[in-house]
Amino acid sequence: MSLPSTIIKLILGLLWCIIHVVISLFSLCSHLMFNLECYLISSGLLRKYRNLQLSRVKCLAIVVDSREAKNTVKINQLLCWLKTLGVKYVCLYDIDGVLKKFFEPSMNSSRDDNSGDDLDVCANVKALDCSHREMTLECISGSDGKEGIAKAANLLCSTFLNGDRYTHESVKSESVFTETDMASALNSVGCGGPEPDLLLVYGPARCHLGFPAWRLRYTEIMHMGPLKSMKYGAVVKAFYNFSKKYQNYGK
């Protein structure tokens, strides 16, 4: 190997090491600044985060990676934070249904206690009471996604074929299903629900992990990192950032 090629390889190797060190230092500084900011927010030392405006967050969705959803201690801690902040409706989701299985016994007992009430909620909803606020909790999984839309489509199809207003073939060929028809069918099969205003994703993936797409038309999605390293200050910051966003809803 010639001397010039050796020198070039050494220079390139040195540049690679320098770039790697710079990126690592930048990542470390960003992580430290984020942790410091979360600590200051949790301590109430940053004035702008003290009085959150949660009027726009009528429904909050939490998407958790199924492997991290088994950490029920963290899930309960997160729900406690949300109740403290005054969130009224929370939809928990993981694709494998780990959270649904964990909360199912409590939900069943809650539905038995309220069997005589006329509640406009789906079958996966449980009302949680705390000392000063009430929060409604909904748990869904991947089965409420593709399977839910398939059940709703089957219901629409059977209604179309068996309904009195579709007796004549000429009427059948001109019939069109509307968004309202699909929403009604989804509610009928127990896969409806409010559209989240904000969706927080916990896990390695920066996506909604199969959360029912028809409920995400105007939803703001934020990635929060691993569940095991969640911080109260990060949740407060997410609500604050959402309160400062402007949505025109297509107008």
C-alpha positions in Angstrom: 0.0 0.0 0.0 1.4 3.4 -1.0 2.1 6.2 1.5 -0.5 8.6 0.0 -3.3 6.1 0.3 -2.4 5.3 3.8 -2.4 9.0 4.8 -5.8 9.5 3.1 -7.2 6.5 5.1 -5.8 7.9 8.3 -7.3 11.3 7.6 -10.7 9.8 6.8 -10.6 7.7 9.9 -9.7 10.7 12.0 -12.6 12.7 10.5 -15.0 9.9 11.2 -13.9 9.8 14.8 -14.3 13.6 15.2 -17.8 13.5 13.6 -18.8 10.6 15.8 -17.5 12.4 19.0 -19.3 15.7 18.0 -22.6 13.9 17.4 -22.3 12.0 20.6 -21.6 15.1 22.6 -24.5 16.9 20.9 -26.8 14.0 21.8 -25.5 14.0 25.4 -26.0 17.7 25.8 -29.5 17.5 24.3 -30.4 14.7 26.7 -29.0 16.6 29.7 -30.9 19.8 28.7 -34.1 17.8 28.3 -33.8 16.2 31.7 -32.9 19.6 33.3 -36.0 21.2 31.7 -38.2 18.4 32.8 -36.9 18.8 36.4 -37.5 22.5 36.3 -41.1 22.0 35.0 -41.8 19.4 37.6 -40.5 21.7 40.3 -42.7 24.5 39.1 -39.8 26.8 38.5 -40.7 27.6 34.9 -43.7 30.0 35.1 -45.1 29.4 31.6 -45.8 25.7 32.4 -47.7 26.4 35.6 -51.2 27.1 34.3 -51.9 24.7 31.5 -54.9 25.3 29.2 -56.4 21.8 28.7 -59.7 22.9 27.2 -58.6 21.7 23.8 -57.7 18.2 25.0 -61.2 16.7 25.3 -59.7 13.2 24.5 -56.2 12.1 24.9 -54.8 8.9 23.4 -51.8 7.0 24.7 -50.1 4.5 22.4 -47.7 2.1 24.1 -45.4 -0.5 22.5 -46.7 -3.9 23.6 -43.4 -4.9 25.1 -43.4 -1.8 27.3 -47.1 -2.1 28.1 -46.4 -4.9 30.5 -44.9 -2.3 32.9 -48.2 -1.7 34.7 -46.5 0.4 37.4 -45.5 3.0 34.8 -48.9 2.9 33.2 -50.6 3.5 36.6 -48.2 6.3 37.3 -48.9 7.9 34.0 -52.6 7.7 34.6 -52.2 9.3 38.0 -50.3 12.2 36.4 -53.0 12.7 33.8 -55.7 12.7 36.5 -53.7 15.3 38.5 -53.4 17.5 35.4 -57.2 17.3 34.9 -57.5 15.2 31.7 -61.1 13.9 31.4 -60.9 11.2 28.8 -57.9 8.8 28.1 -57.7 6.1 25.4 -55.0 3.6 26.0 -53.8 1.5 23.1 -51.3 -1.3 22.4 -51.5 -3.5 19.4 -51.4 -6.9 21.3 -54.1 -5.9 23.8 -51.9 -6.1 26.9 -53.5 -3.1 28.5 -57.0 -4.2 27.7 -56.3 -7.6 29.4 -54.9 -5.7 32.5 -57.8 -3.4 32.9 -60.5 -5.8 31.7 -61.5 -7.1 35.2 -62.0 -3.5 36.5 -63.9 -2.6 33.4 -66.3 -5.5 33.8 -67.0 -4.7 37.4 -67.6 -1.0 36.4 -70.0 -2.0 33.7 -71.9 -4.3 36.1 -72.2 -1.4 38.6 -73.6 0.9 35.9 -75.7 -1.6 34.1 -78.9 0.4 34.7 -77.5 3.6 33.4 -77.8 4.9 29.8 -74.2 5.6 29.0 -73.1 6.7 25.5 -69.7 4.9 25.7 -68.3 1.8 24.0 -67.8 -1.5 25.6 -64.1 -0.8 26.4 -64.7 2.2 28.7 -64.3 2.4 32.4 -65.0 5.5 34.6 -62.2 6.3 37.1 -62.9 8.4 40.1 -60.3 10.3 42.1 -60.7 12.8 45.0 -61.3 15.9 42.9 -61.8 14.8 39.3 -63.3 12.1 37.2 -61.5 10.5 34.2 -62.9 8.1 31.7 -60.5 5.4 30.5 -60.9 3.5 27.3 -58.6 0.5 26.3 -58.3 -0.7 22.8 -56.0 -3.0 20.8 -55.1 -4.0 17.3 -58.3 -6.1 17.1 -60.3 -2.8 17.3 -58.5 -1.7 14.1 -58.7 -3.9 11.1 -61.1 -6.4 12.7 -63.3 -3.5 13.8 -63.6 -2.0 10.3 -64.3 -5.5 8.8 -67.2 -6.0 11.3 -68.5 -2.5 10.5 -68.3 -3.3 6.7 -70.2 -6.6 7.2 -72.9 -4.8 9.2 -73.3 -2.2 6.5 -73.4 -4.9 3.8 -76.1 -6.9 5.7 -78.1 -3.7 6.3 -77.8 -2.8 2.6 -78.9 -6.3 1.5 -81.7 -6.8 4.0 -83.0 -3.3 4.5 -86.4 -2.3 3.3 -85.2 0.8 1.5 -82.9 -1.4 -0.7 -85.6 -3.7 -2.0 -85.3 -2.7 -5.7 -82.2 -3.5 -7.7 -82.3 0.0 -9.3 -82.0 1.6 -5.8 -79.3 -0.9 -4.7 -77.1 0.1 -7.6 -77.3 3.8 -6.8 -76.9 3.5 -3.0 -73.8 5.1 -1.4 -72.4 4.7 2.1 -71.6 7.9 3.8 -69.1 8.7 6.6 -72.0 9.0 9.0 -73.1 5.4 8.1 -69.6 4.1 8.7 -69.4 5.9 12.1 -72.7 4.5 13.1 -71.7 1.0 12.1 -68.4 1.3 14.1 -70.3 2.4 17.2 -72.8 -0.5 16.7 -70.0 -3.1 16.7 -68.2 -1.5 19.7 -65.3 0.0 17.8 -66.4 3.7 17.8 -65.2 6.4 20.1 -64.2 10.0 20.2 -61.3 11.3 18.0 -58.3 12.1 20.2 -57.1 15.7 20.1 -53.6 14.6 21.1 -51.8 11.3 20.8 -48.7 10.5 22.9 -46.5 7.6 21.7 -44.4 5.7 24.1 -41.9 3.2 22.6 -39.0 3.0 20.1 -41.2 3.5 17.0 -42.2 7.0 15.9 -45.7 6.0 14.6 -49.2 5.3 15.9 -48.5 1.5 15.8 -51.9 0.6 14.3 -54.2 2.9 16.2 -57.5 3.0 14.4 -56.9 5.4 11.6 -60.5 6.7 11.3 -60.1 8.3 14.7 -56.9 10.3 13.8 -58.2 12.8 11.2 -57.1 15.9 13.1 -55.0 14.3 15.9 -51.7 15.8 16.8 -49.1 13.0 17.3 -46.1 13.4 19.6 -43.4 10.8 20.3 -42.4 10.7 24.0 -39.6 8.1 24.0 -39.4 4.9 26.1 -42.1 4.4 28.7 -39.5 3.4 31.3 -37.9 6.8 31.1 -41.1 8.9 31.1 -41.1 12.1 33.0 -43.9 14.3 34.5 -42.2 17.4 33.1 -42.2 15.9 29.5 -46.0 15.2 29.8 -46.6 18.8 30.9 -44.4 20.1 28.1 -46.3 18.1 25.5 -49.6 19.6 26.7 -48.1 23.1 26.6 -46.7 22.6 23.1 -50.1 21.3 21.9 -51.9 24.4 23.4 -49.7 26.6 21.3 -50.4 24.8 18.0 -52.9 26.2 15.5 -55.2 23.9 13.5 -57.5 25.2 10.8 -59.3 21.9 10.2 -59.2 22.3 6.4 -60.7 25.8 6.3 
